[in-house]
Amino acid sequence: MSTLRTIKVALRKNQKLFELLHPFHKAWRTALMRWAQAHYGINPKKVIFSSFEGRSYNDNPRYISERLHALCPEAEIVWLFQTKTIDRVQVPPYVKKQYRITRAGLIEQATARFWVDNFRHTESLYLAPGKQFYIQTWHGDRGFKRVGDDNEKLDHKVLRMENQCAMMIAGSEFGKGTYRTAFHFEGEVLMDGCPRNDILLRNDPDEAAAIRRKLGIPVGVKLLMYAPTYRDTLERCAQDAVLDISATLDHLEKTTGETWRCLYRAHYLNTALNVKADERLIDAGSYPEMAELLLVTDMLITDYSSCGGDFALLRRPLFLYHADAEEYLRESRSFYFDIEKSPFLVAHDQAELEKLIDETDAEKARENCEALDAFFGTTETGHAADAVCKYIMDRMN
């Protein structure tokens, strides 16, 4: 962890010190941004994007950014990145890259009509009322674990900017409800879906084949994906895989008679996912788009991650592996609902997992995924990126 990050984390854990210093930090940022707006004005065609606090060029913001350029080439698109990622992240030639938490980055935000991102801002930025539009896309609206102010294990509440959002997006009634309680957001929620899921609704074989080639997966090989979420006690650290991936692949190959490989992927808040050596395993942690990986996945095993709700759109076998559920509940988060009473197919050990795999044919997988859509009140249309771009273009002038 960097020295600056260590200081920030320490400040947020010390409520009294945070409350003492935060107003000065906010005042400096606000003064700079107000000066920039007075000096440069607000560009009605400029749209600022960032994803996962400037770590990546991906997720909902990326799909909106690329679709906006296609529909409105005159839009000025700026992406904000962290210092350690800005040079290695590849973006299209029409995108301007800028450092996020710098004077230049604050000026870019101050002079843009639109902000689009998928994470929560602390309330230390200035948004001109009625002149700028902050669009919050979030990064998983069908999650199990409590987030934001719904998470009773947070040390203390940090003021956030959701009350200044012009609009949030969701692909389910469940997600909309989460925004109301976790973020206290009472504004408009665009219910056309999550742009990153448009590719799953298209389910285009040619797109899938191109992604498999990019990953180096031979034709005819089946793909399992293991994608656990992070544990709060292991944030910014490597995390051990709970699932015995090799044993699962052995079982799949024995029962199906086909060749299987496994894509494994750490959560972005983990530095790595530690797995046992096996030539059949492929580390997909650095692959930029989770949605593309889901598209080529034949079977998904996760634990407490919202990717399960997304994968259900493909109507393929989906299992939750909860061998450490009690520990997770005790040390990390509580859940929004009783998972055991939901439509999810849950295994608590290897034997239960293998039994579920054996019992879940294509028809049962389809029925299970349809039940999950009904459970969450899924509203995905496959045209979510277009809907957000229309919202932006309608407000450019």
N, C-alpha and C positions, 0 to 999 in steps of 0.2 A: 504494500500500500504506500502511495506517495506521502511525503511529509505534509503537503497541503491537504490531502484527503484525510490523513490522520487527525489533523487539527479540526477540520470540519466535523468529522464524526464525533470527536471529543466535545466540541461545542454543543452539538445537538443533544448529546446525552446529558450535558450539564444544563438543566433548564434555566437556572438563575443566570448563569454566565451568558447563555444564548439570548435570553430576554434583555440582558444589559447591552450586548454588543450589536445585536441584529438591527435595531433602529438606525445606528450610524451607517452600517453597511447598506441598508435600504435607502437611506437618504442620499448617499453618494451615487448609487446607481440611478435613482430617480432624477437627481439633478442633471446627471450626464445625459440621460435619455430625453428629458424635457428640453435641454439645450439643443440637442441634435434635431429634434422636431422643429424647434423654432428657427434653427439655422438652415436646415436642409429641406424641411417639409416632409410630408408623407407621400411616398410613391404609390399610387393606386394600383400599379401593375406588379409591385414587388411582393413576393411570397417567400417567407422564411420557413425552412424545414429543419427538423432535427429528429433523431431517433435514438432512444435509449441514452439520453443525456450526452449526445454527440459521439457515441461509440461507433456508430455504423451508418451505412447508407442502405437502409432496408425497411421492412415491415410496412405498416399502413402508410406512413409518410412517403416512402419511395414510390409505391404504386400510384398515389395521388399526384406526386411530382411528375412522374413520367407521363401519366395520362393528361395532366394539365398542359404540359408542353405540346403534346399531340393536338389537343383541342384549341389551345391558345398560345401559339408560338411567340407572341409578343410579351408574354408574362416573363418578368425577371425573376429567376429562381435562384435562391441562395440557400446553401446548406451549411449548418454550423457543426463543427467537430471539436473534439478535445485535442489538445496539443499532441498527445501521443498517437493519435489515429489519423490526423488530417493528411499527412503525407502518404500514408499507405492505402487509404481508401480511394478506390477508383469511382469516378462519377462521369456522367456524359459530358461532352464538351460544352453544352449550353449551361451547365451548372457552375455557379461561382461558389468556391469554398472559402469559409472564414472560420477563424478561431471563435469558440463559443463564449467563454467567460473572459473576455478582454474588452478593452475600450472600443476596438473596431467592431467586435461582435455585438456589443450593446448598441452601437450606433446603427448597425444593420437592422436590428430588431426595432429600434425606435423609428426608423424611416420606412418600414414595411407596412403595407395595409393589412397583410395576413400573416399569422403565425400558425404553423401546423406541426404538432409533435405528438408523441405517444407516452409521455412521462409527466410527472407532477412537478411544477415549478414552486419553489418557495416564494412567498409573497415579497419579492425584493426587486421586481421589474416594474417599469411604468408602461401602462397600456392606455393610450389616449381614448377616453370614453366617446363612443359614437364614431370614431375615426379609424379604429383598428379592430380587427376581428381575430380572436384567438380560438382556433379549432383544435379540440382535444380528441385524438383518435383512440387513446388508450392502446393496450397491447394484449388483449385477451378478455373478452366480455363474458365468457362462460367458465370462469375459474371457480375452484372449490374454496381456496384459502381466503380468509378475510383480508381485505386490503384497506388502505387509508385509515379513516377514523373508525371503521368497523373492527380494526385489529386492536383488541383490548390490550395486547402485549407491547404496544408502542410505549417508549419511555415517557413521552409527552407529546402533545399535539403541536405540530409545526404549522404555522399559517401558510396556506397554499393559495393558488390563483384561480381555482375552479369557479369561484364566484364571479370572475371576470370573463369566463368563457362566453363566446357568442353561441357556440354550438359544440355538442359532442356527438359521436357516432356510435352506433351499436348494431349488432346483428341478432339481438334477442331481447325479449322482455326482461329476462333475468339480468342482462347487462344494464339495461336502463334502470332497473331497480337498484342495482349496486351503485350506480352513479349518484342516485338520490341519497343514499345512506352513507356511503363511504366518503364521498366528496362533497356532500351537501349541495349538489348541483340541481338547480330548479329550472334551468333554461331549456332550450330546444335540444332534442335528441333526434338526429337523423337516423331512421330505422331501416335504411336500405341494406345494411350489412357492413362488414369490415372489408376494405379494399384488398387486403392480403388474401382474403378467401375467394375473391372472384376467380382466381385460377383453379380453385378446387371445384367450383360450380361448373366451370367450362369443361374440366376433366378431359382435356384434349390429348389424344394419344400421341400426336406429333410433338407437343410440348413436353410430354413425359419422356418420350424417346430421346429428345435432345438433352434433357437434364441427366438421364441415365448415362448418355455418352460422356457428358461433362464430368460425371463422377467416376467414369471408367467401369461401369457395371456391364458385364457381358449380357447379351440377349438371352433370355430364358432363365436367368437367375432371379429367384424370389428375394424380396427385401423385407426384413424386419427392421423396425426402428425402436430403439430404447431411448426415451427422452424424459428423464426425471427432472423435477423442479429442484431448486436449491433449498438448503436448510438454513434458517436464519443464523444458526450458530457457525455456519461455514461460509458466510458471505465473503467474497474476495479470496476464497481459498479453494484448493482442490477438494473434490468430494468423491468418496468411494461409491462404486455402483452397488446397489442393494441386490439387484437381480443377478443371478448366475446366467450370463448371456450364452456362454458356451453350451451349458446343459440345455438351454431352451432351443438353440440351433440344432443340437443333436436330436432332440425330440421332434422338431419340425421336419428334419431331413428323413428321419426314420418313418414317421407316420405319413408323410406326403410323397416320399420317393423323389423329391426334387432338391435342387441345390439352393441353399439359402445363404445369404450374407446379412450382416447387421450393421446398420448405420447407428452409431451412438452419438449423443449430442448433450453437452453440458449446458446448463442454464447460463445466460449471459453474465449473471452475478457470481458464477464460479470461474476459477481460472482453468479448471480441467475436470474431467470425469475419469477417475482411476478404474481401469478394467483389467481383467486377467488377459494375458497375451493369447491371441488366437488369430490366425491369418484370415479368418472369415470376418473379422471386425474391421469397420472403417470409421475412423474418427471424422465426423461431420461437423465438429464444433466451430470450425472456421468458415463453413459454407454460409454465405450471407443471408439466404432466404429460407426460413423454416417452411414456408408454404410450398416451395418447390420440392423440398425433401418429403413433405407429406404427400404430395401428388404422386411420387414414384414409390411410395411405401405400400406394401401389400398387407402388413399387419403392424399395428402400433401397440407398444406397451409403455405406459407412463405411470405416474403415481398420483400427484396432486397438481398437475399442470393443466392449464386451460387448453393446451394443444389437443386434448381429447375431444373437447367440444367442437373444435375446428375439423378434426379428422372425421368425425361422424358424418360430415357432409359428403364424404366419399362412399359411405355405405360398405365399409370394409371392416374386418375383425379388429376390435379395439378392447384392450384389457387394462385394468389398473392393478398394479402389483404393490400391495400394502403390507409388506413384511415388517415395516417399522412404524406402523400407524400410531401406536401408543407413544412412542418416543417423539414422533413428529408433532403430535398434538401437545405434548408436554413442553417441548423445547422450541418449537417454531410457531405454528399458527393453529387456530381453531378453524372450523369450516362453516360455510353458509348453510349447509344442509347435511343430513345424515346420509352419507354416501352409500351405506349398506342398504338403505331403503330406496335408493334411486335406481334408475334403469342400468347404471354402469355394471359391467361384469367385473367383479373384484376377486382377486386371489391374494391369500395371505402367506402362502409358501409355494415352493416349486411344484409339489404334487397337485395343489389346487389349480395352479396356472396350467399345467399340462392337461388336466381334466377339462378345463374351460376351452382350451385350444381344440381338444378332440371333439367336444360337443358343439362347437360353433362353426357350422358350415356357412356357405355364402348367403343362404336364405335367412338363417338366424342372425347373421351379422347385419344384414339389411334391416331386418325388423328391429334389432336392438338400436341401431343408429336412428331409425325413424322415431323410436320411443324417446331417445335422448333429445331429438329436435323438439318433440312435443313437451318434454319436461322443461326445457329451457325457454320455450316459446320462441324458437328460432325464426328470424325474419330475413335471412340472407336472400338476396335477389340475383347475385352474380354481376350486378352493375353498380356496386357501391362506389367505386372510384369515379365513375361518371357523375353520380349524384353529388359527391363532394365538390367536384370540379364545377358543376353547374352552380352550386351555392357560391363558390368563390367568384366565378365570372359574372354572376348577376350583381355582385357588389363591388366590382372593380371601378365603376364610374358613379 
